[in-house]
Every structure is written in C-alpha cells, then in structure tokens.
Amino acid sequence: MKPLRVSLVLSLATGIAIAASALSDRTDEGSTAKLPVTTSSQAAARYFETAMVNYENHRWNFALRDWNEAIRLDPNFAQAYVWICFTTANPAEEARDRAKAKALMNGVTPGEQLLIRWLAGVHENRYVEGIMAMNDMLAMFPHDKRLNFMVGYWLFRWQDEYEVSKKLTLRALADDPNYATCYNQLGYLYSRLGDIDKALEYTSKYMELLPNQPNPHDSYAEMLRFAGRYPEALEQYRTALKVDPTFYISQKELGETYSLMGDEEQARTEYEKAIQEAPSEGVKAEYLQKLALTYVRQKKYAEADVAYLDAAAQAHAMKQWIWEARARRTMAMYEPNAAAALKNLDEADAVLAQASDSVSQLDLNEEKAHILRVRVERALAAGDPHTAKACLAELEKMASSGSSVNTQRTYHGASGTFLFDQGDYSNAISQLQEDVANPLSMKLLIAAYRKAGASDDAASLSKKLVDWKVPSTEEALATSSSSGSAVAAKK
C-alpha cells in the first residue's frame, strides 16, 4: 500500500491568496500586514526583533541568546518561546519552550496562535494540523515578508519542497526587493533545482546587500563548491571568518569542502577547530559525527568505529539522544558484519526508547524511520526478505499516520529498495522517485532505470548524483560504493 502523502501544498494556492485590496490601514489583526508580536515589555520586543534579524543572517546562536533575553524580560512572551523551539539544537530546551508556548497561547493574538500550532504541531508529529495552521497563518498575513521567508525556509530546509519555497520567497521579495536573506534562500533553492548559474547570481546579490556580514560569503562559497570551484570556495569561507572569526558555520564548511575534495586529514583539522568553537552541545554533537565521516570516506572503518563511538559517548553525556542514536545507526550502515550491524541498530533503538519523554515526537519518529530503512537494507543484504518485509510494514504504518514528509520519503526509499531486490523495477522506480533528495535512493534509482531500459533517465540522474555536493552519510556511501545499497560500501 502506498501511504497517503501529506502534501505540504495542502490548500497553499488558496491559503496564501488574499487580494491586496482586502488589506487596509486598520489596526485589527485581520487587516494588518504583519504578524503581531505580543509582549508586555518594549525592551523584550527589541530583543525579539534583534533575534529575528540574527536568525535571518544565520546567526542562530545569537538569535537564541536574544530570544532568551526577551523571555527573561517577559516570562510570558509566547512567540519568543516558539521560535526558540524552532531553532534550538537542545532537545530539553525545545521540549520545555514548546510546552511553554502552548501554555501561553490563550494570551496572544489569533495569528500568533496559528504560528504556535504550526511549529508545535510539526514537532509533535501532528503534521496535518500543523500545516493547516501554517496555511491559515499565511492567508491571514499574505504580505508579511518575514513569515513568507520563514515558511519558505522551513519548506526548503526540512521538507525539500523547493518549488513552493521559491514561490513564498519570491512573494517576500515582491514586498521588499532589498530583503537580503531571500536572495540567499533563492541561491540555495536554485542550487537544488540544478541551476548553479542562478544560484551564484542570487548569492552574489546577497553579498552585495550585506557586505559586512559573514553568511553571504559563506553562502557564495557553498555555491562555488557546488560548481566544483573548490579553491574559490575555500577563499570565500576564509573571507567569512575574517569578517567574523566566531562564525563557526564557515569553520565547519572548511571541513566539508576539504572532505569533498578528498583531503580528509585537512578536513579533520578544520572539523576539530569547528568542534571547539561550536556554540552549543547540539552543534558539537553534529560536528563530531562530521569528523567521523571522514574515515568512512577513506574506507578506514576501524578508525570510523572509534570516532563514532566517541561521538556517541559524548552525545550521551550531553543528553543529545538523537545524535547518539544516529551515530549507532550510521555505524550499522557501513558495518560488513551482519550481527555487529544489528547490534548497533538495537543500541540505536534503545537510545530512542529511553529518550521518548525527552525528545520531540517528530525527531523520534524520523530517526526511528531511518533505523527501519537500514534494517530493511541489512535484511535484504543477508538474503532475508521476510524480515525486510516485516520492517517495511512497520515503516509503512508510521508513514501512513499523518507523519512528516521526511518519514514518508524514508518509507518510499525503503520500499523502492525492497522492490528493486525483488526485481520489480517499474514499481521500485515509482517509489524511489519520491526520495530523490537521498543519494542512496538516487543511486539505486539509476540502477532501476538501467534495468528498466530507461537509459536517458539513468544518465540524467547519474549527472545529478555526480554533481551532488551536499555532504552527508548517504552521500559519502553512495559515492564510494558500486551499489545502490548502503551496506555495499564496506564489502
């Protein structure tokens, strides 16, 4: 059974279409152009606005600092709590502030209530409710450029919904052609859509508008990297660090770039510095695993095991449960020994079970879905389609219950993997096409196209995979193995 996919464009065409003539200069919420900000403190309001600007400039650590200061000045500042929930990498802070925002909902405006229902809903894996609230909020404030940008950013970064994100970003720019962060977002969107020239054009405009901010240089560098222009990319990352030596993102990106270039020793040097400069434990946990991945790229799996076990132990000490589980799941993806791989997957599941009251339902479900996909792959690699089918059925049930798009896509990727193993290439193609942001699914889809005689589709997707320079475990395994299966990387 193919699960009902919760479309992120649910009512979007009508949900954001309120005629400009319907707007007026009245001060009631139904007609104002911007989402109200409810707070009893003018000083808190100033910190809130500074935080939003910092977020737009990808200064997430400073945004969190300023939202927390706003809350100190006004402990009932619901909107500040919900943006912290949206941004933080700390699971305890996310859960605490999400609950606080929900508890304060009755004291804020209807638009702010919709904002909280959107962000809290998706974190609690109530996607239909969350997306309906998001659409209603956009319909209420169609010319709030920041809302259009932020929803577009969420659609791009967490949902891979590029076309809808582009429409919202362009809507924000129509209201303010100098809204710099939108040029950054368009650069990334066009890069994902395969138009690197436009990506470079938009991020160049972003640099022009904000020459004294580090993130424009960082973003332009990433587009150069996507274009394969590594020396220029490195130069721009270093320029960002000259603008602001504390801009830890560019320090991490130096490691990413060297790793993609194949210079894993230098990548580790850069990652080690980024780990030291990480502004939070969640970021540190992420960067530790980026360093560990360099050993996988080199096929130094014993060293990778040591690095991932250290990353898992540090994540555990920092109470970064998802990262701890992810380290174990990643080890299972490249481990050649079936028993050892299953032990790692069992460890990952145990971590999630223990963290069930400490981590958002969204994060728990998405990581559980990834683990199930690896179980399907491992079972198929072991010649055990019965176990694979049972795991796939469990994953299908998760994906059929109004879950996140990422969980649904993980199901499609696992289903396509199973169908490919069974020789059902036509249906494998239809499933894998739903998961094309995953390089492992892309690689298997190429093989399925070839099996089905679709050589042109195979060639086109092969080029996309070669040009895919978004570092991840899946990307590293897909580009290092001769098979579409993750477990083939270590054989």
Protein Blocks (a to p, Z undefined) as FASTA:
>chain_A
ZZddddfkgoklmmmmccfklpcfbfbfklmmbdcdddfbfklmmmmmmmmmmmmnopak
lmmmmmmmmmmmmmklmklmmmmmmmmmcfklmmmmmmmmmmmmmmmcfklmmmmmmmmm
mmnopaklmmmmmmmmmmmmmmlmklmmmmmmmmmmmnopaklmmmmmmmmmmmomklmk
lmmmmmmmmmmnopaklmmmmmmmmmmmmmmbfklmmmmmmmmmmnopamlmmmmmmmmm
mmpmmlmklmmmmmmmmmmnopamlmmmmmmmmmmmpcbfklmmmmmmmmmmmmmmnopa
klmmmmmmmmmmmmmmnopaklmmmmmmmmmmmmmblklmmmmmmmmmmmmmmmmmmccf
klmmmmmmmmmmmmmmmmmmnopaklmmmmmmmmmmmmmnopafklmmmmmmmmmmmmmm
nopaklmmmmmmmmmmbmklmmmmmmmmmmnopamlmmmmmmmmmmmccdcfklmmmmmp
cbfbfklmmZZ
